[in-house]
Amino acid sequence: MKQTSPSTAPILPLPTAELMNELQSYGVRLADPSAGAESRRGGAGPSDHKALTLDGMTVMVPVHTAPAARSPYAVETPDARGASRITRDGLPIAQVSFPLRPRFYERTTADGIPYSKIAVLHGRDVLATTVLQECVRFQSRTKTCQFCAIGQSLAEGRTIARKTPAQLAEVAKAAVELDGVTHMVMTTGTPPGKDRGAAILTESAAAVKAAVDLPIQAQCEPPDSDAWFARMKAAGVDALGMHLEAVTPEVRARIMPGKAQVPLERYFAAFDAAVPVFGRGQVSTYILAGLGDTKEAILGMCAQLIAHGVYPFVVPFIPISGTPLEGHAGPTPGFMHEILAPLAQMVRAAGLRATDIKAGCGKCGACSALSTYERGIG
């Protein structure tokens, strides 16, 4: 049967937010896995994704997970212009495109390390790096976050253990000049010291800012001293992420037994110290919906966070291959809708919009439909 061109085929549209929820919950099957920029495997956070641009918005969609292999959604092979379309059970529902392979990926450092092992493109225009690809919590399955794959990409040779400030500055400058990157995310595995990574993030941010004017979000656990927040800000960190992931004590203890030893009270004390330094809405936390917390618990925690000036970035949990939770079912699209629709109203009412965040995951928004709900699309 003759295949219809993606650019001329009739489309049976779904509301954008609804479609994004379904794509992130179910994943997609790719007719051409090599199309567009590389997909992301392993790493320190949600992974096994590929970036797709839909209605002008870039969304990270699971492609390497077990649910994705069974998904009713598929993406066809792009045409000569790079356009494609998504089908559901064979029916076309949306046109999509893939971000192109970044040009900075073609470069290597003076000592022969590919730039892509130092930092990678997330979404459409975000440079992301895990400054320290090792974590004290990953050394034992009795302590590790059950969803995390920080050691996998390192073991498979796709990254290096420690990115130096000079390397990060070199790659960031190239990413801005060659690919128009507009902001940067620096996360880290938790090192043994009490600063919990704040020190290496501070020195890394200072080096990047000395090389290129690029907004930076740093991400770490709450450090031992609140003085680190002013140091990070002075070094050039524009926004800060301290991620809860799970919100109730029982789920925290079961899913991330090591990190759960840092009590919620310490997180909120750190939030209260950091918000005056970075500003309302410039401090955020990542919450993974689908780990066992109820929608009521998640929305209740989000209300507390918003009252403290913290942006709650709620994303659907995506199981990563090779982790203890690889067989764990992700949240349904309906579950995500029941959280994101009221949450969008809450953040709008508080004046904490994703579009006002200077850098980071909340600003990018590709791992959640939250910003789409904020804009009232869907």
C-alpha positions as a Markdown table, in Angstrom:
| # | Residue | x | y | z |
|---|---|---|---|---|
| 1 | Met | 0.0 | 0.0 | 0.0 |
| 2 | Lys | 1.3 | 3.4 | -0.9 |
| 3 | Gln | 2.4 | 5.4 | 2.2 |
| 4 | Thr | 1.0 | 8.9 | 2.5 |
| 5 | Ser | 3.5 | 11.8 | 2.9 |
| 6 | Pro | 3.7 | 13.0 | 6.6 |
| 7 | Ser | 3.3 | 16.6 | 5.4 |
| 8 | Thr | 0.0 | 16.0 | 3.5 |
| 9 | Ala | -1.7 | 13.2 | 5.5 |
| 10 | Pro | -4.9 | 14.1 | 7.4 |
| 11 | Ile | -4.3 | 14.6 | 11.1 |
| 12 | Leu | -6.8 | 13.5 | 13.8 |
| 13 | Pro | -5.7 | 15.9 | 16.6 |
| 14 | Leu | -5.7 | 15.5 | 20.3 |
| 15 | Pro | -5.4 | 18.4 | 22.7 |
| 16 | Thr | -1.7 | 19.0 | 23.2 |
| 17 | Ala | -1.5 | 18.5 | 26.9 |
| 18 | Glu | -3.5 | 15.2 | 26.6 |
| 19 | Leu | -1.2 | 14.0 | 23.9 |
| 20 | Met | 1.9 | 14.9 | 25.8 |
| 21 | Asn | 0.7 | 13.0 | 28.9 |
| 22 | Glu | -0.1 | 10.0 | 26.7 |
| 23 | Leu | 3.3 | 10.1 | 24.9 |
| 24 | Gln | 5.2 | 10.4 | 28.2 |
| 25 | Ser | 3.2 | 7.6 | 29.9 |
| 26 | Tyr | 3.2 | 5.1 | 27.0 |
| 27 | Gly | 6.3 | 6.1 | 25.1 |
| 28 | Val | 6.6 | 5.7 | 21.3 |
| 29 | Arg | 7.9 | 3.2 | 18.9 |
| 30 | Leu | 10.3 | 4.6 | 16.3 |
| 31 | Ala | 10.3 | 3.5 | 12.7 |
| 32 | Asp | 13.8 | 5.0 | 12.4 |
| 33 | Pro | 15.6 | 5.1 | 15.8 |
| 34 | Ser | 18.5 | 7.0 | 14.2 |
| 35 | Ala | 16.3 | 10.0 | 13.2 |
| 36 | Gly | 17.2 | 13.4 | 14.7 |
| 37 | Ala | 19.4 | 13.9 | 17.7 |
| 38 | Glu | 20.5 | 10.9 | 19.7 |
| 39 | Ser | 18.3 | 9.5 | 22.4 |
| 40 | Arg | 19.5 | 9.5 | 26.0 |
| 41 | Arg | 20.3 | 6.3 | 27.9 |
| 42 | Gly | 21.3 | 6.0 | 31.5 |
| 43 | Gly | 22.3 | 9.0 | 33.5 |
| 44 | Ala | 21.4 | 10.7 | 36.8 |
| 45 | Gly | 17.7 | 11.2 | 36.2 |
| 46 | Pro | 14.7 | 10.2 | 34.0 |
| 47 | Ser | 16.2 | 8.8 | 30.8 |
| 48 | Asp | 15.7 | 6.4 | 27.9 |
| 49 | His | 14.1 | 9.3 | 26.1 |
| 50 | Lys | 14.2 | 11.0 | 22.7 |
| 51 | Ala | 13.3 | 14.6 | 22.1 |
| 52 | Leu | 10.3 | 15.4 | 19.7 |
| 53 | Thr | 9.0 | 18.8 | 18.8 |
| 54 | Leu | 5.2 | 19.0 | 18.8 |
| 55 | Asp | 3.2 | 22.2 | 18.1 |
| 56 | Gly | 6.4 | 24.2 | 18.6 |
| 57 | Met | 7.1 | 22.5 | 22.0 |
| 58 | Thr | 9.8 | 20.0 | 22.6 |
| 59 | Val | 8.9 | 17.0 | 24.7 |
| 60 | Met | 11.1 | 14.1 | 26.0 |
| 61 | Val | 9.4 | 10.9 | 25.2 |
| 62 | Pro | 10.4 | 7.4 | 26.3 |
| 63 | Val | 11.7 | 5.2 | 23.5 |
| 64 | His | 13.9 | 2.6 | 25.1 |
| 65 | Thr | 11.6 | 1.4 | 27.9 |
| 66 | Ala | 9.5 | -1.8 | 28.0 |
| 67 | Pro | 6.2 | 0.2 | 27.9 |
| 68 | Ala | 7.5 | 2.0 | 24.8 |
| 69 | Ala | 7.9 | -1.2 | 22.9 |
| 70 | Arg | 4.2 | -1.9 | 23.5 |
| 71 | Ser | 3.0 | 1.6 | 22.9 |
| 72 | Pro | 0.0 | 2.3 | 20.6 |
| 73 | Tyr | 2.0 | 5.3 | 19.5 |
| 74 | Ala | 4.6 | 5.2 | 16.7 |
| 75 | Val | 6.6 | 7.8 | 14.9 |
| 76 | Glu | 7.1 | 7.3 | 11.1 |
| 77 | Thr | 10.4 | 7.7 | 9.2 |
| 78 | Pro | 10.9 | 11.4 | 8.6 |
| 79 | Asp | 10.6 | 12.7 | 5.0 |
| 80 | Ala | 13.4 | 14.6 | 3.2 |
| 81 | Arg | 12.6 | 17.8 | 5.2 |
| 82 | Gly | 12.9 | 16.0 | 8.5 |
| 83 | Ala | 9.1 | 16.1 | 9.1 |
| 84 | Ser | 7.3 | 13.1 | 10.5 |
| 85 | Arg | 4.1 | 12.2 | 12.1 |
| 86 | Ile | 2.8 | 10.3 | 15.2 |
| 87 | Thr | 0.3 | 7.6 | 14.7 |
| 88 | Arg | -1.9 | 5.9 | 17.3 |
| 89 | Asp | -2.9 | 2.4 | 16.3 |
| 90 | Gly | -2.0 | 3.3 | 12.7 |
| 91 | Leu | -4.1 | 6.6 | 12.6 |
| 92 | Pro | -2.1 | 9.8 | 12.2 |
| 93 | Ile | -2.7 | 12.3 | 15.0 |
| 94 | Ala | 0.1 | 14.9 | 15.0 |
| 95 | Gln | 3.0 | 16.2 | 13.0 |
| 96 | Val | 6.4 | 16.1 | 14.7 |
| 97 | Ser | 10.0 | 16.9 | 14.0 |
| 98 | Phe | 13.3 | 15.9 | 15.7 |
| 99 | Pro | 16.0 | 18.3 | 17.0 |
| 100 | Leu | 19.0 | 17.8 | 14.8 |
| 101 | Arg | 22.3 | 16.3 | 16.1 |
| 102 | Pro | 24.1 | 19.2 | 17.8 |
| 103 | Arg | 27.2 | 20.4 | 16.0 |
| 104 | Phe | 29.2 | 20.6 | 19.2 |
| 105 | Tyr | 29.0 | 16.8 | 19.4 |
| 106 | Glu | 31.5 | 16.7 | 16.5 |
| 107 | Arg | 34.2 | 18.3 | 18.6 |
| 108 | Thr | 36.7 | 16.9 | 21.1 |
| 109 | Thr | 38.8 | 18.5 | 23.8 |
| 110 | Ala | 42.6 | 18.9 | 23.4 |
| 111 | Asp | 43.1 | 15.7 | 25.4 |
| 112 | Gly | 40.8 | 13.8 | 23.0 |
| 113 | Ile | 37.5 | 13.6 | 25.0 |
| 114 | Pro | 34.4 | 14.0 | 22.8 |
| 115 | Tyr | 32.3 | 17.0 | 23.9 |
| 116 | Ser | 29.3 | 14.7 | 24.1 |
| 117 | Lys | 30.9 | 12.8 | 27.0 |
| 118 | Ile | 31.1 | 16.1 | 28.9 |
| 119 | Ala | 27.7 | 17.6 | 28.3 |
| 120 | Val | 24.7 | 16.7 | 26.2 |
| 121 | Leu | 21.7 | 18.4 | 24.6 |
| 122 | His | 18.4 | 18.0 | 26.4 |
| 123 | Gly | 15.2 | 19.0 | 24.8 |
| 124 | Arg | 15.8 | 21.6 | 22.1 |
| 125 | Asp | 18.2 | 24.2 | 23.5 |
| 126 | Val | 19.4 | 23.0 | 27.0 |
| 127 | Leu | 22.9 | 21.9 | 27.7 |
| 128 | Ala | 23.0 | 19.3 | 30.5 |
| 129 | Thr | 25.9 | 17.7 | 32.4 |
| 130 | Thr | 26.4 | 15.5 | 35.4 |
| 131 | Val | 29.6 | 17.1 | 36.8 |
| 132 | Leu | 30.3 | 14.1 | 39.0 |
| 133 | Gln | 29.1 | 10.9 | 37.5 |
| 134 | Glu | 29.5 | 9.0 | 40.8 |
| 135 | Cys | 27.3 | 9.0 | 43.9 |
| 136 | Val | 27.8 | 7.7 | 47.4 |
| 137 | Arg | 24.2 | 6.5 | 47.3 |
| 138 | Phe | 24.8 | 4.4 | 44.2 |
| 139 | Gln | 27.5 | 2.3 | 45.8 |
| 140 | Ser | 25.0 | -0.1 | 47.4 |
| 141 | Arg | 21.5 | -1.1 | 46.4 |
| 142 | Thr | 20.5 | -0.7 | 50.0 |
| 143 | Lys | 21.1 | 3.0 | 49.7 |
| 144 | Thr | 20.7 | 3.8 | 46.0 |
| 145 | Cys | 17.7 | 5.6 | 44.6 |
| 146 | Gln | 15.8 | 2.8 | 42.9 |
| 147 | Phe | 15.1 | 4.8 | 39.8 |
| 148 | Cys | 18.6 | 6.1 | 39.1 |
| 149 | Ala | 21.0 | 5.0 | 36.4 |
| 150 | Ile | 23.8 | 7.4 | 37.1 |
| 151 | Gly | 26.4 | 4.6 | 37.0 |
| 152 | Gln | 25.1 | 3.0 | 33.7 |
| 153 | Ser | 26.3 | 5.6 | 31.3 |
| 154 | Leu | 29.7 | 5.8 | 33.0 |
| 155 | Ala | 30.1 | 2.0 | 32.9 |
| 156 | Glu | 29.2 | 1.9 | 29.2 |
| 157 | Gly | 31.7 | 4.6 | 28.3 |
| 158 | Arg | 29.3 | 7.3 | 27.3 |
| 159 | Thr | 30.6 | 9.8 | 29.7 |
| 160 | Ile | 33.5 | 10.4 | 32.1 |
| 161 | Ala | 33.5 | 10.3 | 35.9 |
| 162 | Arg | 34.5 | 13.9 | 36.6 |
| 163 | Lys | 34.1 | 16.9 | 34.3 |
| 164 | Thr | 36.6 | 19.6 | 35.1 |
| 165 | Pro | 35.6 | 23.3 | 35.2 |
| 166 | Ala | 37.8 | 24.0 | 32.1 |
| 167 | Gln | 36.1 | 21.2 | 30.1 |
| 168 | Leu | 32.6 | 22.4 | 31.0 |
| 169 | Ala | 33.5 | 26.0 | 30.0 |
| 170 | Glu | 34.9 | 24.9 | 26.7 |
| 171 | Val | 31.9 | 22.8 | 25.8 |
| 172 | Ala | 29.4 | 25.4 | 27.0 |
| 173 | Lys | 30.9 | 28.1 | 24.9 |
| 174 | Ala | 30.9 | 25.8 | 21.8 |
| 175 | Ala | 27.2 | 24.8 | 22.4 |
| 176 | Val | 26.1 | 28.4 | 22.6 |
| 177 | Glu | 28.1 | 29.4 | 19.5 |
| 178 | Leu | 27.3 | 26.4 | 17.3 |
| 179 | Asp | 23.9 | 25.3 | 18.4 |
| 180 | Gly | 22.2 | 28.3 | 20.1 |
| 181 | Val | 21.9 | 26.7 | 23.5 |
| 182 | Thr | 20.1 | 29.1 | 25.8 |
| 183 | His | 20.5 | 27.7 | 29.3 |
| 184 | Met | 22.4 | 25.0 | 31.1 |
| 185 | Val | 21.7 | 22.3 | 33.8 |
| 186 | Met | 24.5 | 21.2 | 36.1 |
| 187 | Thr | 23.6 | 18.2 | 38.3 |
| 188 | Thr | 25.9 | 15.9 | 40.2 |
| 189 | Gly | 26.1 | 12.6 | 42.0 |
| 190 | Thr | 26.3 | 13.2 | 45.8 |
| 191 | Pro | 30.0 | 13.1 | 46.9 |
| 192 | Pro | 31.2 | 12.0 | 50.3 |
| 193 | Gly | 31.6 | 15.5 | 51.7 |
| 194 | Lys | 29.0 | 17.4 | 53.7 |
| 195 | Asp | 28.5 | 20.0 | 51.0 |
| 196 | Arg | 26.7 | 17.3 | 48.9 |
| 197 | Gly | 28.1 | 18.6 | 45.6 |
| 198 | Ala | 27.7 | 22.3 | 46.2 |
| 199 | Ala | 31.4 | 22.9 | 46.0 |
| 200 | Ile | 32.0 | 21.3 | 42.6 |
| 201 | Leu | 28.9 | 23.0 | 41.2 |
| 202 | Thr | 30.2 | 26.3 | 42.4 |
| 203 | Glu | 33.6 | 26.0 | 40.8 |
| 204 | Ser | 32.0 | 24.6 | 37.6 |
| 205 | Ala | 29.5 | 27.5 | 37.3 |
| 206 | Ala | 32.2 | 30.1 | 37.8 |
| 207 | Ala | 34.3 | 28.6 | 35.0 |
| 208 | Val | 31.4 | 28.5 | 32.6 |
| 209 | Lys | 30.3 | 32.0 | 33.4 |
| 210 | Ala | 33.8 | 33.3 | 32.8 |
| 211 | Ala | 33.7 | 31.7 | 29.3 |
| 212 | Val | 30.2 | 32.5 | 28.1 |
| 213 | Asp | 27.1 | 34.3 | 29.3 |
| 214 | Leu | 24.8 | 31.3 | 29.8 |
| 215 | Pro | 22.1 | 31.0 | 32.5 |
| 216 | Ile | 22.8 | 28.0 | 34.8 |
| 217 | Gln | 20.7 | 25.9 | 37.0 |
| 218 | Ala | 22.6 | 23.8 | 39.6 |
| 219 | Gln | 21.1 | 20.7 | 41.2 |
| 220 | Cys | 22.2 | 19.0 | 44.4 |
| 221 | Glu | 20.9 | 17.7 | 47.7 |
| 222 | Pro | 20.7 | 20.3 | 50.5 |
| 223 | Pro | 24.3 | 21.1 | 51.6 |
| 224 | Asp | 25.4 | 21.1 | 55.2 |
| 225 | Ser | 25.6 | 24.9 | 55.4 |
| 226 | Asp | 23.2 | 27.4 | 53.9 |
| 227 | Ala | 26.2 | 29.6 | 53.2 |
| 228 | Trp | 26.7 | 27.6 | 50.0 |
| 229 | Phe | 23.6 | 29.2 | 48.4 |
| 230 | Ala | 25.3 | 32.7 | 48.4 |
| 231 | Arg | 28.5 | 31.1 | 47.2 |
| 232 | Met | 26.7 | 29.4 | 44.3 |
| 233 | Lys | 24.9 | 32.6 | 43.4 |
| 234 | Ala | 28.1 | 34.6 | 43.4 |
| 235 | Ala | 29.7 | 32.0 | 41.2 |
| 236 | Gly | 27.1 | 32.5 | 38.5 |
| 237 | Val | 24.3 | 30.0 | 39.4 |
| 238 | Asp | 21.0 | 31.6 | 38.4 |
| 239 | Ala | 18.6 | 28.9 | 39.6 |
| 240 | Leu | 18.8 | 26.0 | 42.0 |
| 241 | Gly | 17.2 | 22.6 | 42.1 |
| 242 | Met | 17.0 | 20.5 | 45.2 |
| 243 | His | 14.9 | 17.5 | 44.3 |
| 244 | Leu | 12.5 | 15.6 | 46.5 |
| 245 | Glu | 11.5 | 13.0 | 43.9 |
| 246 | Ala | 9.0 | 11.3 | 46.4 |
| 247 | Val | 6.9 | 13.3 | 48.9 |
| 248 | Thr | 5.7 | 10.9 | 51.6 |
| 249 | Pro | 8.0 | 9.3 | 54.2 |
| 250 | Glu | 7.0 | 5.7 | 53.4 |
| 251 | Val | 7.6 | 6.1 | 49.6 |
| 252 | Arg | 10.9 | 8.0 | 50.2 |
| 253 | Ala | 12.2 | 5.2 | 52.5 |
| 254 | Arg | 11.2 | 2.5 | 50.0 |
| 255 | Ile | 12.3 | 4.2 | 46.8 |
| 256 | Met | 15.4 | 6.1 | 47.9 |
| 257 | Pro | 16.6 | 4.7 | 51.3 |
| 258 | Gly | 19.9 | 6.6 | 51.3 |
| 259 | Lys | 18.5 | 10.0 | 50.2 |
| 260 | Ala | 15.6 | 9.6 | 52.6 |
| 261 | Gln | 18.0 | 10.0 | 55.5 |
| 262 | Val | 18.0 | 13.7 | 54.6 |
| 263 | Pro | 14.7 | 14.6 | 56.3 |
| 264 | Leu | 12.0 | 16.7 | 54.7 |
| 265 | Glu | 12.5 | 19.3 | 57.4 |
| 266 | Arg | 16.1 | 19.8 | 56.1 |
| 267 | Tyr | 14.8 | 20.3 | 52.6 |
| 268 | Phe | 12.3 | 22.9 | 53.7 |
| 269 | Ala | 14.9 | 24.7 | 55.8 |
| 270 | Ala | 17.2 | 24.7 | 52.8 |
| 271 | Phe | 14.4 | 26.0 | 50.5 |
| 272 | Asp | 13.7 | 28.8 | 53.0 |
| 273 | Ala | 17.4 | 29.8 | 53.0 |
| 274 | Ala | 17.8 | 29.5 | 49.2 |
| 275 | Val | 14.7 | 31.4 | 48.0 |
| 276 | Pro | 15.8 | 34.8 | 49.3 |
| 277 | Val | 19.1 | 34.3 | 47.5 |
| 278 | Phe | 17.9 | 33.1 | 44.1 |
| 279 | Gly | 14.3 | 34.6 | 44.2 |
| 280 | Arg | 10.8 | 33.2 | 44.3 |
| 281 | Gly | 10.3 | 30.6 | 41.6 |
| 282 | Gln | 14.1 | 30.3 | 40.9 |
| 283 | Val | 14.4 | 27.4 | 43.4 |
| 284 | Ser | 12.6 | 24.2 | 42.2 |
| 285 | Thr | 12.2 | 20.6 | 43.1 |
| 286 | Tyr | 11.6 | 17.6 | 40.9 |
| 287 | Ile | 8.7 | 15.3 | 41.9 |
| 288 | Leu | 8.3 | 11.9 | 40.2 |
| 289 | Ala | 4.6 | 11.0 | 40.0 |
| 290 | Gly | 4.0 | 7.3 | 39.8 |
| 291 | Leu | 6.3 | 6.0 | 42.5 |
| 292 | Gly | 3.5 | 5.4 | 45.0 |
| 293 | Asp | 2.6 | 8.8 | 46.3 |
| 294 | Thr | -1.1 | 9.6 | 45.8 |
| 295 | Lys | -2.3 | 12.6 | 43.8 |
| 296 | Glu | -3.6 | 14.1 | 47.0 |
| 297 | Ala | -0.1 | 13.7 | 48.7 |
| 298 | Ile | 1.6 | 15.2 | 45.6 |
| 299 | Leu | -0.7 | 18.2 | 45.4 |
| 300 | Gly | -0.5 | 18.7 | 49.1 |
| 301 | Met | 3.3 | 18.8 | 49.0 |
| 302 | Cys | 3.1 | 21.2 | 45.9 |
| 303 | Ala | 0.9 | 23.6 | 47.9 |
| 304 | Gln | 3.5 | 23.7 | 50.7 |
| 305 | Leu | 6.3 | 24.2 | 48.2 |
| 306 | Ile | 4.5 | 27.0 | 46.4 |
| 307 | Ala | 3.9 | 28.7 | 49.8 |
| 308 | His | 7.6 | 28.7 | 50.3 |
| 309 | Gly | 8.3 | 30.2 | 46.9 |
| 310 | Val | 9.5 | 26.9 | 45.4 |
| 311 | Tyr | 8.5 | 25.7 | 41.9 |
| 312 | Pro | 7.3 | 22.1 | 42.0 |
| 313 | Phe | 8.2 | 20.4 | 38.7 |
| 314 | Val | 6.1 | 17.3 | 38.6 |
| 315 | Val | 7.0 | 14.7 | 35.9 |
| 316 | Pro | 5.8 | 11.2 | 35.2 |
| 317 | Phe | 8.0 | 8.5 | 36.5 |
| 318 | Ile | 9.6 | 6.6 | 33.6 |
| 319 | Pro | 11.2 | 3.2 | 34.4 |
| 320 | Ile | 14.8 | 3.0 | 33.2 |
| 321 | Ser | 16.2 | -0.3 | 31.8 |
| 322 | Gly | 18.8 | -1.9 | 34.2 |
| 323 | Thr | 17.5 | -0.2 | 37.4 |
| 324 | Pro | 15.5 | -2.0 | 40.2 |
| 325 | Leu | 12.4 | -0.2 | 39.0 |
| 326 | Glu | 12.7 | -1.2 | 35.3 |
| 327 | Gly | 9.5 | -3.2 | 35.5 |
| 328 | His | 7.6 | -0.7 | 37.6 |
| 329 | Ala | 4.5 | 0.7 | 35.8 |
| 330 | Gly | 4.5 | 4.4 | 35.1 |
| 331 | Pro | 1.5 | 6.7 | 35.9 |
| 332 | Thr | -1.5 | 6.7 | 33.6 |
| 333 | Pro | -2.2 | 9.8 | 31.5 |
| 334 | Gly | -5.3 | 10.3 | 33.6 |
| 335 | Phe | -3.3 | 10.3 | 36.8 |
| 336 | Met | -1.0 | 12.9 | 35.4 |
| 337 | His | -3.9 | 15.1 | 34.2 |
| 338 | Glu | -5.5 | 15.0 | 37.7 |
| 339 | Ile | -2.2 | 16.4 | 39.1 |
| 340 | Leu | -1.0 | 18.8 | 36.4 |
| 341 | Ala | -4.3 | 20.5 | 35.7 |
| 342 | Pro | -4.9 | 21.8 | 39.2 |
| 343 | Leu | -1.1 | 22.3 | 39.8 |
| 344 | Ala | -1.0 | 24.6 | 36.8 |
| 345 | Gln | -3.7 | 26.7 | 38.3 |
| 346 | Met | -1.8 | 26.8 | 41.6 |
| 347 | Val | 1.5 | 27.9 | 40.2 |
| 348 | Arg | -0.2 | 30.5 | 38.0 |
| 349 | Ala | -2.1 | 31.9 | 41.0 |
| 350 | Ala | 1.1 | 32.2 | 42.9 |
| 351 | Gly | 3.0 | 33.8 | 40.1 |
| 352 | Leu | 5.5 | 31.0 | 39.7 |
| 353 | Arg | 5.5 | 30.4 | 36.0 |
| 354 | Ala | 7.9 | 28.1 | 34.2 |
| 355 | Thr | 8.5 | 30.9 | 31.6 |
| 356 | Asp | 9.9 | 33.1 | 34.4 |
| 357 | Ile | 12.5 | 30.5 | 35.5 |
| 358 | Lys | 16.0 | 31.6 | 34.4 |
| 359 | Ala | 17.4 | 28.1 | 33.7 |
| 360 | Gly | 16.8 | 24.4 | 34.3 |
| 361 | Cys | 14.3 | 21.6 | 34.1 |
| 362 | Gly | 11.2 | 23.7 | 34.9 |
| 363 | Lys | 12.1 | 26.3 | 32.3 |
| 364 | Cys | 12.8 | 23.6 | 29.7 |
| 365 | Gly | 9.6 | 21.7 | 30.6 |
| 366 | Ala | 10.3 | 18.9 | 28.1 |
| 367 | Cys | 9.9 | 16.1 | 30.7 |
| 368 | Ser | 6.4 | 17.1 | 31.8 |
| 369 | Ala | 3.2 | 18.6 | 30.3 |
| 370 | Leu | 3.0 | 21.0 | 33.3 |
| 371 | Ser | 4.1 | 24.1 | 31.3 |
| 372 | Thr | 1.6 | 23.2 | 28.6 |
| 373 | Tyr | -1.2 | 23.2 | 31.2 |
| 374 | Glu | 0.2 | 26.5 | 32.5 |
| 375 | Arg | -0.3 | 28.0 | 29.1 |
| 376 | Gly | -3.8 | 26.6 | 28.9 |
| 377 | Ile | -3.0 | 24.4 | 25.9 |
| 378 | Gly | -5.0 | 21.2 | 26.2 |
